[in-house]
């Protein structure tokens, strides 16, 4: 798991937030900001959540396509060519005009370039977009105030809970606002935010509060001043 990228981004976001007048003259991050209004806290948190999602998107760009992945493939201004295809066991996909193309072990941009090259014999300057709709090795992301932020592959044999994912990410940092942990989920095209109060699980023994994660969920742990 690589953490340097997100921390640099979050530092920039917090710096920009301060410059925007939320707490002029203060240096972020810090543990306690009693002068922050709820509206200011919300703005900061929304910007950090956006940075976390950008980190997630970047990690997906670096992902190597694997056999079993389900892909949405589109060609600009060629709507009839749009396909949802699964990468075969030998790492190939079959696409109109391009035929059978091996794309396993390529990054998404590399797969797009290979498909574009194959289509260039039939289409002038084809613009191909590949989106991973479903990972064969399903993943979740644990970001924010954990010791090893990044992606985690969901186990095949059982379901993974929020607290287990945080444990796999090295546990909370000293700055973590544990009871404001959030799960970000896209369900049927709707973006959902589910708050998880960790103390209910660890101190009150309420196992129902430790929800099961779904593929592509993001667990986000904010800092304690939120």
C-alpha positions as CSV (number, residue, x, y, z in Angstrom):
1,X,0.0,0.0,0.0
2,X,1.3,3.4,-1.0
3,X,0.5,6.3,1.3
4,X,2.8,9.2,0.2
5,X,0.5,10.3,-2.6
6,X,-2.6,10.8,-0.6
7,X,-0.8,12.6,2.3
8,X,0.7,15.1,-0.1
9,X,-2.7,15.7,-1.6
10,X,-4.4,16.0,1.7
11,X,-1.8,18.5,3.0
12,X,-2.4,20.6,-0.1
13,X,-6.2,20.4,0.4
14,X,-5.8,21.5,4.0
15,X,-3.5,24.3,3.0
16,X,-5.9,25.5,0.3
17,X,-8.8,25.3,2.8
18,X,-6.8,27.6,5.2
19,X,-6.1,30.0,2.4
20,X,-9.8,30.1,1.6
21,X,-10.4,31.8,5.0
22,X,-11.7,28.9,7.1
23,X,-9.1,29.5,9.8
24,X,-6.6,32.1,8.5
25,X,-3.2,31.9,10.1
26,X,-3.7,28.4,11.5
27,X,-1.7,25.4,10.3
28,X,-3.5,22.2,9.4
29,X,-3.7,19.4,10.3
30,X,-4.0,19.7,14.1
31,X,-6.0,17.7,16.6
32,X,-8.3,20.3,18.1
33,X,-9.9,23.3,16.3
34,X,-12.6,24.4,18.7
35,X,-13.2,27.6,16.7
36,X,-14.3,25.8,13.5
37,X,-18.0,26.0,12.8
38,X,-19.9,22.9,11.7
39,X,-20.1,24.5,8.2
40,X,-16.3,24.9,8.1
41,X,-15.7,21.4,9.3
42,X,-18.1,20.1,6.5
43,X,-16.2,22.0,3.8
44,X,-12.8,20.6,5.0
45,X,-14.2,17.1,5.3
46,X,-15.8,17.2,1.8
47,X,-12.5,18.4,0.3
48,X,-10.5,15.6,2.0
49,X,-13.1,13.0,0.9
50,X,-12.7,14.3,-2.6
51,X,-8.9,13.9,-2.3
52,X,-9.4,10.4,-1.0
53,X,-11.6,9.5,-4.0
54,X,-8.9,11.0,-6.4
55,X,-6.4,8.7,-4.7
56,X,-8.7,5.8,-5.2
57,X,-9.2,6.7,-8.9
58,X,-5.4,6.9,-9.4
59,X,-4.8,3.5,-7.8
60,X,-7.4,2.1,-10.3
61,X,-5.5,3.7,-13.2
62,X,-2.4,1.8,-12.1
63,X,-4.3,-1.4,-11.8
64,X,-3.3,-4.2,-14.2
65,X,-6.3,-5.9,-16.0
66,X,-6.7,-9.5,-14.9
67,X,-8.6,-12.5,-16.2
68,X,-12.2,-12.4,-15.0
69,X,-12.4,-8.6,-14.8
70,X,-15.6,-7.2,-16.3
71,X,-15.0,-4.2,-18.5
72,X,-17.1,-1.4,-20.1
73,X,-15.5,-0.5,-23.4
74,X,-16.7,2.5,-25.4
75,X,-15.4,4.2,-28.6
76,X,-16.1,7.9,-28.9
77,X,-18.9,8.7,-31.4
78,X,-19.4,5.0,-32.1
79,X,-22.2,4.1,-29.7
80,X,-23.1,0.9,-31.5
81,X,-19.7,-0.5,-30.6
82,X,-20.1,-0.1,-26.8
83,X,-19.7,-3.4,-25.1
84,X,-19.5,-4.9,-21.6
85,X,-17.1,-7.8,-21.8
86,X,-15.3,-10.1,-19.4
87,X,-11.6,-10.9,-19.7
88,X,-11.3,-14.5,-20.6
89,X,-9.2,-17.1,-18.8
90,X,-6.3,-16.6,-21.2
91,X,-6.4,-12.8,-20.7
92,X,-8.2,-11.8,-23.9
93,X,-11.4,-9.9,-24.9
94,X,-13.3,-10.0,-28.2
95,X,-14.3,-6.6,-29.6
96,X,-16.0,-5.5,-32.8
97,X,-13.5,-5.0,-35.7
98,X,-10.5,-5.4,-33.3
99,X,-11.2,-9.2,-32.9
100,X,-9.5,-11.1,-30.1
101,X,-7.1,-8.9,-28.1
102,X,-4.9,-9.9,-25.2
103,X,-5.1,-7.2,-22.5
104,X,-4.4,-9.0,-19.3
105,X,-1.5,-7.5,-17.3
106,X,-1.9,-4.2,-19.0
107,X,-2.9,-1.0,-17.2
108,X,-6.2,0.6,-18.2
109,X,-4.5,3.3,-20.3
110,X,-2.4,0.6,-22.0
111,X,-5.5,-1.5,-22.7
112,X,-7.2,1.6,-24.2
113,X,-4.1,2.2,-26.4
114,X,-4.0,-1.4,-27.6
115,X,-7.6,-1.4,-28.6
116,X,-7.3,2.0,-30.3
117,X,-4.4,0.7,-32.3
118,X,-6.3,-2.4,-33.4
119,X,-9.3,-0.2,-34.4
120,X,-7.2,2.4,-36.2
121,X,-7.3,0.1,-39.3
122,X,-11.0,0.8,-39.6
123,X,-11.7,4.0,-37.7
124,X,-9.8,7.3,-38.0
125,X,-8.2,8.2,-34.7
126,X,-10.4,6.0,-32.5
127,X,-10.8,7.3,-28.9
128,X,-11.3,4.2,-26.7
129,X,-12.4,4.3,-23.0
130,X,-12.1,1.3,-20.8
131,X,-13.7,1.2,-17.3
132,X,-13.4,-1.7,-14.9
133,X,-17.0,-2.5,-13.9
134,X,-16.1,-5.5,-11.8
135,X,-12.8,-6.7,-10.5
136,X,-12.0,-10.5,-10.5
137,X,-10.0,-9.9,-7.3
138,X,-12.6,-7.6,-5.6
139,X,-11.1,-4.7,-3.6
140,X,-12.0,-2.2,-1.0
141,X,-10.1,1.0,-0.1
142,X,-9.1,2.1,3.4
143,X,-8.0,5.8,3.5
144,X,-7.5,8.6,5.9
145,X,-6.2,8.2,9.4
146,X,-5.0,4.6,9.2
147,X,-1.3,3.5,9.3
148,X,-1.2,1.9,5.9
149,X,-3.8,3.5,3.6
150,X,-4.5,1.8,0.3
151,X,-6.4,-1.1,-1.3
152,X,-7.3,-4.4,0.2
153,X,-8.3,-7.5,-1.7
154,X,-11.5,-9.0,-0.3
155,X,-11.2,-12.6,0.8
156,X,-13.0,-15.2,-1.3
157,X,-14.0,-17.5,1.6
158,X,-15.8,-15.0,3.7
159,X,-17.0,-11.4,4.0
160,X,-14.9,-8.6,5.4
161,X,-16.1,-6.0,8.0
162,X,-15.1,-2.4,8.5
163,X,-13.1,-3.0,11.6
164,X,-11.3,-6.0,10.0
165,X,-10.4,-3.8,7.0
166,X,-9.0,-1.1,9.3
167,X,-7.0,-3.7,11.1
168,X,-5.5,-5.0,7.8
169,X,-4.6,-1.3,7.1
170,X,-2.5,-1.2,10.2
171,X,-5.1,0.2,12.6
172,X,-5.9,3.8,13.4
173,X,-3.4,6.6,13.8
174,X,-3.3,8.7,16.9
175,X,-5.2,11.4,15.1
176,X,-8.1,9.3,14.0
177,X,-11.7,10.3,14.8
178,X,-12.7,6.7,15.1
179,X,-16.4,7.2,15.7
180,X,-16.7,9.3,12.5
181,X,-15.4,6.5,10.3
182,X,-17.4,6.4,7.0
183,X,-18.1,3.9,4.3
184,X,-18.5,5.4,0.9
185,X,-20.5,3.1,-1.4
186,X,-22.1,3.3,-4.9
187,X,-25.3,1.3,-4.9
188,X,-27.4,1.2,-8.1
189,X,-25.8,4.4,-9.3
190,X,-26.5,6.2,-6.0
191,X,-23.6,7.4,-3.8
192,X,-24.1,6.4,-0.2
193,X,-22.3,7.5,2.9
194,X,-22.6,5.2,5.9
195,X,-21.2,6.3,9.3
196,X,-19.7,3.7,11.5
197,X,-19.3,4.3,15.3
198,X,-16.3,2.2,16.1
199,X,-16.8,2.5,19.9
200,X,-20.1,0.7,19.6
201,X,-18.2,-2.3,18.3
202,X,-15.1,-2.2,20.5
203,X,-16.5,-0.8,23.7
204,X,-20.2,-1.8,23.7
205,X,-19.8,-5.1,21.8
206,X,-22.4,-4.2,19.2
207,X,-21.3,-6.5,16.3
208,X,-24.2,-5.3,14.2
209,X,-22.4,-1.9,13.9
210,X,-19.4,-3.6,12.2
211,X,-21.0,-3.7,8.7
212,X,-19.9,-6.0,5.9
213,X,-18.0,-4.3,3.1
214,X,-19.0,-4.6,-0.6
215,X,-16.6,-4.6,-3.5
216,X,-15.2,-1.1,-4.4
217,X,-16.3,0.4,-1.0
218,X,-14.1,3.1,0.5
219,X,-13.6,3.2,4.3
220,X,-12.6,6.7,5.2
221,X,-11.3,7.7,8.7
222,X,-11.2,11.5,9.3
223,X,-8.9,13.3,11.7
224,X,-10.0,13.9,15.2
225,X,-10.8,17.6,14.8
226,X,-13.8,16.7,12.7
